[in-house]
Amino acid sequence: MHRIPVSGPSITEKEIAYVTDAVTNAWYANANVYHERFERAFADYHGVRHAVSLPSCTSALHLSLLALGIGPGDEVIVPDCTWIASAAPVSYVGATPVFADIDPVSWCLSAESFAACITPRTRAVIPVDLYGNVPDYTAISEVAQRHGIAIVEDAAEAAGTRYRGRAAGTFGVTGAFSFHGSKTLTTGEGGMLITDDETVYRRVLVLRDHGRRPGDTMFENREVGYKYKMSSMQAALGLAQIERAEELVTRKREIFGWYREALADCGDLVLNSEADDVRNTYWMVTAIMPARLGGKAESIRRLGEQGIDCRPFFSPLSSLDAYAATPQAQAARARNAVAYAVSAHGVNLPSGLNLTREDVARVAAAVRDLLGAGAMQAAA
Ligand SMILES: *Cc1c(COP(=O)(O)O)cnc(C)c1O
């Protein structure tokens, strides 16, 4: 039996044709043709004015904080359970990440915990659209507005997700996306920053190109900046993927539907939630296992023995060596009961775009075995 990978892209003739054209023709005078088409298509899909293609989502978050002028002495609130890329850029600019608790249902930033973490130094919040879901943006926006706090949305895992009809990535001053190989839309490695804010957009264009003004041909660097660009081949791949975005989202939702159906009667298992006003894109189908199974590492090990590759729910950042010794992490460990409870038993199940219904049936059977449902059926 083949190993079932935890993730994987959908690559068709379209992607291969665009990348082949880019590697053949997109050089010198044509070097930016695919970037322009990808950025336009990405902005239009999200209903925003500007999209800037970048080497990663990490760089999109970094540029967002720089463009907002956030630096030493400032605090930025991030949810405790996320990939470290949500918080690392806060550290890059010399600001302090503050780790808020997550909501027990959406697994995204809790609006109440966000409000409780605000101090006079808080300048921004980075809500994360975890596993393709969204936090309560109505409540988060209200709190942020009341305190004059900028929202930078980490939509790395949520291309195509909608909240009250509005695209994920549009709930902050900027939205940041990732096209890492595991993500719903991929360019191998890559990212995108979207914004409707003209000042932020212009600042980002200068910062991402070694401090040059857009269109500069005389190598006039006005300040020390960064080199944050993607290649034409990546942009061509991204253009093909954004043109197929609805197809890929439909596929993700279909895969989740197969799991939900196959695991429907497993009463003590919790899967991703979807509120009435949300279109969840289920980047990772995630199961919170019952505590009696002994924690996520044990479940991952046992599924691995069946040829099924899983990943752990993100551990709280406040628990990781990278941040554990900071005063903010110590406070978070005392405060964030939900983050610690959910993450201890959460497992990302295989969610790649090429999964077959048979693959999902095999994973579901293995999960049922773990839960003892199989044994109970045999006894009945
Ligand atoms: C993948 C991911 C990132 C980082 O994306 P890169 O493109 O690898 O920089 C950031 N935040 C979240 C929540 C992610 O899942």
The ligand as a Gaussian input file, in Angstrom:
#p B3LYP/6-31G(d) Opt

LIG

0 1
 C        2.950000      28.632000       5.763000
 C        2.649000      29.709000       6.746000
 C        3.392000      30.900000       6.819000
 C        4.683000      31.098000       6.121000
 O        4.655000      31.030000       4.767000
 P        6.058000      31.048000       3.987000
 O        5.614000      31.259000       2.576000
 O        6.691000      29.719000       4.223000
 O        6.857000      32.172000       4.508000
 C        2.968000      31.902000       7.674000
 N        1.905000      31.748000       8.456000
 C        1.164000      30.619000       8.446000
 C       -0.020000      30.533000       9.335000
 C        1.533000      29.555000       7.612000
 O        0.832000      28.422000       7.636000

